[in-house]
């Protein structure tokens, strides 16, 4: 009876055993993460500090030292004064060309791919599996194999060397992977909502706009980040399918960095590189939480 009446507090501590803060596993995991983070952040640090130095200070040779006297003149020159051949307007022209290429390419590719994914997930039609297989197969064809055929096709329709020709190319090449993302996301949504809407008499577009779109913000953010990053950072398509006056920002950056006229200005080159990569970084940091939500909600689930 004494054992039965003994208070529960005397039986020992309850609940899970507390973890050690500095266990061997934690040290290995966090140590590895710190090393990887430094590996990627160190070049970025060098680029930033170099872009804020003058050329006399850079010639001293210590690339890791912070700037003694901060100057933004390299940034101004990289944006509006750096020369590439006969043009001395810096990255500004390439920036607006990239905007004119990226915005319609992202809108067109995401709009079409979202409808494709919605149809493949909820409206099973004859030949859907074959159509989906062809799309996925297209995602794994190397771009280099299709460069010359696309040149011929764009020439025949009169769009070779134009911004709209490049917009079409980016939209088409983004279609397979985006369709896969949207199809998997829509498949992960509760099918009861779709069936209930069908019972109530809703049609294809009514279900898409009134039910699917309001629930699909995370996957749209995932698609937008992937497309903006891929299109904005593209060099190959930009240099092949456009002409010098319409070169995107990455091609302008290459021309500035590889220019052999005069003194090699490393601070201007670093500033130009940072300016070129600024747009995808800003978009990712602004919408990073939605990106994670989209990935976790079925963006890459098969």
Protein Blocks (a to p, Z undefined) as FASTA:
>chain_A
ZZmmpcfklnopedjddddfkbfklmmmmmmmmmmmmmmmmmmmmmmmmmmpcfklmmno
pakbccfbdcfklmmmmmmmpcghjbcghjmlmmmmmmmmmmmmmmmmmmmmmmmmmmmm
mmccehklmmmmmmmmmmmgcfklmmmmmmmmmmmnopgoiaklmmmmmmmmmmmmmmmm
mmmmmmmpcfklmmmmmmnopafklmmmmmmmmmmmmmmmmmmmmmmmmmmmpmklmmmm
mcfklocfklmmmmmmmpcghjadfklmmmmmmmmmmmmmmmmmmmmmmmmmmmmnopac
ZZ
